């Protein structure tokens, strides 16, 4: 519908390997230029610095959980 998002939060069930496939489905046209995609994942599920059109900007450690912050590559 041409709608764009400023923020997307991904919090799938832990240890099911849903994070990467979910991020790969995000297309640039869904995101505002300064959008942030936040992923909460188990520390056992490691995510790459770049997935699809997204590049990791920050990683925060909260014990058993990690928060990954992604933005459009090239922003």
Secondary structure, DSSP 8 states (H G I E B T S, - for coil): ----EEEEEE---TTSS-HHHHHHT--GGGEEEEEEEEEEEETTS---SEETTEEEEEEEEETTEEEEEEEETT-
